[in-house]
Amino acid sequence: MNMQLGNRSIGDGCPVFIVFEAGPTHDGLASAKRLVRCAAQAGADAVKFQILDPDRLVPDKTQMFSYEILLDKDTGERIEKTEPLYDILVRRCLTFDQWRQVKKYCDDLGIIFFSTAMFEDEVDFLMQIGSPTIKICSGDINHLPFIRYCAGTGAVIQLDTGNATIGEVERAFDEVLGTGNENVIIHNCPSGYPARFESINLKMIPTLKQMFGCPAAFSDHTPGWEMDIAAVALGANMVEKTITLDRTTPSVEHLFSIEPDEMNAFVASIRNLETALGTPRRRLGTEERNRGMGGRRSIVLKKDVKKDQAIDDSIIDYARPGTGMPPDMADVIANKRFTKDLKAGRFLDWGDFK
């Protein structure tokens, strides 16, 4: 099933929808706009953020969170850092007025803005500013009242799966459909910051598409973009990659993000792969056919022949290029007679036979 997200189509047969995730890696309005500009200049389809209220979401300000940070880009040296989750979320918290400014900036640059929402008033706000989609984080996969509320807006619903069981994903999906909203995208979203390779399970992508009949996405939490390339090769209709202004920023998710000077290469890699994947059918263009003829062979005379002489294996050979009568016609012309005298080295054609 294909669907519209803004002015883009998502689904099989459509270009891969490229999302740059800036939600966890900005630290205020200025850096959020810088990341939007970088994403737009790189040719991404959308930039994603996270609208949240730390005081409502994490009332326990002593709840701790551990993650890795990158100390040196050249050596790859890392250390683990632990800090209150509340402090992490405060860094990425903007007011609704500031979010309006970010949305307008996206509109001005021609890139789609959307966000994860955590509460109903945030969903209402996203609808007010014209967001075409709402993303529901993996931690809310069992928050059925919230899922129903989001789906009731009619927006495209993106479901993150994280550590959810397939049964929980099915239940969340059914809740969306129960509202009459059939526009769903399901993300294969491995947990971890960064994700462990054994937890990524890229083979889930075709499974999700087959089970739910909707576009499948891959949310990447690994350094580089090898996993994104593999996801697209396995049929992902959308990829979401976290971006940062500096991977050594000592906060969560920067370590595995890509920087501005890598964003163009990321987009180009996805687009080149799409071209290379081609179609399930073998189709050769004129250039490929002409090039192939140079390596193929034609039936050629290795001896002089006389008019009315019958052709046999003793007087023919096979030589390049393949611009003459092809070798697979040898059985067809067996025992036919020549219409005229011919010299050795001639590439035969149908006019040479009676």
Secondary structure, DSSP 8 states (H G I E B T S, - for coil): --EEETTEEESTTS--EEEEE-TTT--SHHHHHHHHHHHHHHT-SEEEEE---HHHH---TT-EEEEEEES-TTT--EEEEEEEHHHHHHHT---HHHHHHHHHHHHHHT-EEEEE--SHHHHHHHHHTT-SEEEE-GGGTT-HHHHHHHHTTTSEEEEE-TT--HHHHHHHHHHHHHTT---EEEEE---BTTB-GGGT-TTHHHHHHHHH-S-EEEEE-SSSSHHHHHHHHTT-SEEEEEB-S-TT-SSTT-TT-B-HHHHHHHHHHHHHHHHHH--SS----HHHHHHHHTTS-EEEESS-B-TT-B--GGGEEEES-TTSS-GGGHHHHTT-BBSS-B-TT-B--GGGB-
